[in-house]
Amino acid sequence: MNENYINENNIDSEHRIESVINDCKVTIYFSKNRNLQVERNVLENLLYTFENRMKSQIGC
């Protein structure tokens, strides 16, 4: 991602999550403009995924 794109789209280049999934490096960047609806949706999805993983591990 180049510097112009980061500045034009108000991306917080220092606030990111990086992971490797099946030999692919994935980077998620966050916007400097907070969007509460998006934040809530992401957190709900993370919680849902976490709950499903826990249920499968304990057999519920």
Residue pairs with C-beta under 8 A, 6 or more apart in sequence:
1 11
1 13
1 29
5 11
6 13
6 29
9 31
10 31
10 32
10 33
11 29
11 30
11 31
11 32
12 29
12 30
12 31
12 32
13 29
15 29
15 30
16 27
16 28
16 29
16 30
17 27
17 28
18 25
18 26
18 27
18 28
19 25
19 26
20 26
